[in-house]
Amino acid sequence: MAKTIGTISTYDGDEHPYLRGHKVRIVAMLPRAAAPDFDPDRDGAILRDDDEIERAGGVTAADRIEVQPWLKREQRWSFVTSDPRAIDLACFRHHLKTR
């Protein structure tokens, strides 16, 4: 199984313009949170462990990924997270074909 939590990637999407081109670190996965029929009250799982992600079937184009941006000026990861679509991270670009 590929490691997901802790993976460092680049954000390439448009939903979070302040993150575009920035280095981010994956801290969690939100299964199916990018799916059009997602209901956060019913489907609101947050997976913070690679074993949980593997049991859920791995990362797909329907998922969102919780990330922390790298704060270059402060030389640390931000305490604030964002939840871009998995397909907007460079490390999951291969999922674009399933859109």
C-alpha positions as a Markdown table, in Angstrom:
| # | Residue | x | y | z |
|---|---|---|---|---|
| 1 | Met | 0.0 | 0.0 | 0.0 |
| 2 | Ala | 1.2 | 3.5 | -0.8 |
| 3 | Lys | 1.7 | 6.0 | 2.0 |
| 4 | Thr | -0.9 | 8.8 | 2.0 |
| 5 | Ile | -0.7 | 10.5 | 5.4 |
| 6 | Gly | 2.4 | 12.6 | 5.6 |
| 7 | Thr | 2.9 | 12.7 | 1.8 |
| 8 | Ile | 4.1 | 16.1 | 0.5 |
| 9 | Ser | 2.7 | 17.3 | -2.8 |
| 10 | Thr | 1.8 | 20.4 | -4.7 |
| 11 | Tyr | -1.7 | 21.9 | -5.0 |
| 12 | Asp | -2.7 | 22.5 | -8.7 |
| 13 | Gly | -6.4 | 23.2 | -8.5 |
| 14 | Asp | -8.6 | 26.3 | -8.7 |
| 15 | Glu | -11.0 | 25.8 | -5.7 |
| 16 | His | -8.4 | 27.1 | -3.3 |
| 17 | Pro | -6.6 | 29.9 | -5.2 |
| 18 | Tyr | -4.4 | 30.8 | -2.2 |
| 19 | Leu | -2.9 | 27.3 | -2.3 |
| 20 | Arg | -2.1 | 27.1 | -6.0 |
| 21 | Gly | 1.4 | 26.0 | -6.6 |
| 22 | His | 2.1 | 25.6 | -2.9 |
| 23 | Lys | 3.7 | 22.7 | -1.2 |
| 24 | Val | 1.2 | 20.9 | 1.1 |
| 25 | Arg | 1.3 | 17.9 | 3.5 |
| 26 | Ile | -1.5 | 15.4 | 3.7 |
| 27 | Val | -3.0 | 15.0 | 7.1 |
| 28 | Ala | -6.3 | 13.2 | 6.4 |
| 29 | Met | -8.7 | 11.8 | 3.7 |
| 30 | Leu | -12.4 | 12.6 | 3.5 |
| 31 | Pro | -13.9 | 9.7 | 1.5 |
| 32 | Arg | -16.3 | 10.7 | -1.3 |
| 33 | Ala | -16.4 | 14.3 | 0.0 |
| 34 | Ala | -15.9 | 15.5 | -3.6 |
| 35 | Ala | -18.8 | 13.4 | -5.0 |
| 36 | Pro | -21.8 | 15.4 | -6.1 |
| 37 | Asp | -24.2 | 13.4 | -3.8 |
| 38 | Phe | -22.0 | 13.6 | -0.7 |
| 39 | Asp | -23.9 | 14.2 | 2.5 |
| 40 | Pro | -21.6 | 15.4 | 5.3 |
| 41 | Asp | -24.2 | 14.4 | 7.9 |
| 42 | Arg | -24.3 | 10.8 | 6.6 |
| 43 | Asp | -20.9 | 10.3 | 5.0 |
| 44 | Gly | -18.7 | 12.6 | 7.2 |
| 45 | Ala | -15.8 | 10.2 | 7.9 |
| 46 | Ile | -12.4 | 11.6 | 8.3 |
| 47 | Leu | -9.6 | 9.0 | 7.9 |
| 48 | Arg | -6.3 | 9.9 | 9.5 |
| 49 | Asp | -4.4 | 6.6 | 9.2 |
| 50 | Asp | -3.1 | 4.8 | 6.1 |
| 51 | Asp | -4.6 | 1.5 | 7.3 |
| 52 | Glu | -8.1 | 3.2 | 7.4 |
| 53 | Ile | -7.5 | 4.6 | 4.0 |
| 54 | Glu | -6.6 | 1.2 | 2.6 |
| 55 | Arg | -9.6 | -0.4 | 4.2 |
| 56 | Ala | -11.8 | 2.3 | 2.5 |
| 57 | Gly | -10.4 | 1.3 | -0.9 |
| 58 | Gly | -7.6 | 3.9 | -1.2 |
| 59 | Val | -7.8 | 7.5 | -2.6 |
| 60 | Thr | -10.1 | 8.1 | -5.5 |
| 61 | Ala | -11.2 | 11.0 | -7.6 |
| 62 | Ala | -14.3 | 11.3 | -5.4 |
| 63 | Asp | -12.3 | 12.1 | -2.3 |
| 64 | Arg | -11.1 | 15.2 | -0.7 |
| 65 | Ile | -7.8 | 15.4 | 1.1 |
| 66 | Glu | -7.1 | 17.5 | 4.2 |
| 67 | Val | -3.8 | 19.3 | 3.8 |
| 68 | Gln | -1.5 | 21.7 | 5.6 |
| 69 | Pro | 0.3 | 24.3 | 3.5 |
| 70 | Trp | 4.0 | 24.9 | 4.0 |
| 71 | Leu | 4.7 | 28.5 | 5.4 |
| 72 | Lys | 8.0 | 29.3 | 3.7 |
| 73 | Arg | 8.5 | 32.5 | 5.6 |
| 74 | Glu | 8.0 | 30.8 | 9.0 |
| 75 | Gln | 9.7 | 27.5 | 7.9 |
| 76 | Arg | 6.9 | 25.4 | 9.3 |
| 77 | Trp | 3.6 | 23.7 | 8.4 |
| 78 | Ser | 0.5 | 25.8 | 8.9 |
| 79 | Phe | -1.9 | 25.0 | 11.8 |
| 80 | Val | -4.8 | 25.8 | 9.4 |
| 81 | Thr | -5.9 | 23.0 | 7.0 |
| 82 | Ser | -7.8 | 23.0 | 3.7 |
| 83 | Asp | -9.7 | 20.2 | 1.9 |
| 84 | Pro | -9.0 | 20.2 | -1.8 |
| 85 | Arg | -10.2 | 17.5 | -4.1 |
| 86 | Ala | -7.7 | 14.6 | -4.3 |
| 87 | Ile | -7.4 | 15.1 | -8.1 |
| 88 | Asp | -6.1 | 18.7 | -7.5 |
| 89 | Leu | -2.9 | 17.4 | -5.8 |
| 90 | Ala | 0.1 | 16.5 | -8.0 |
| 91 | Cys | 0.5 | 13.2 | -6.2 |
| 92 | Phe | -3.0 | 12.0 | -7.3 |
| 93 | Arg | -3.0 | 13.4 | -10.8 |
| 94 | His | -3.3 | 9.9 | -12.3 |
| 95 | His | -6.9 | 9.9 | -10.9 |
| 96 | Leu | -7.9 | 12.7 | -13.4 |
| 97 | Lys | -8.8 | 10.1 | -16.0 |
| 98 | Thr | -11.6 | 8.8 | -13.8 |
| 99 | Arg | -13.4 | 12.2 | -13.8 |
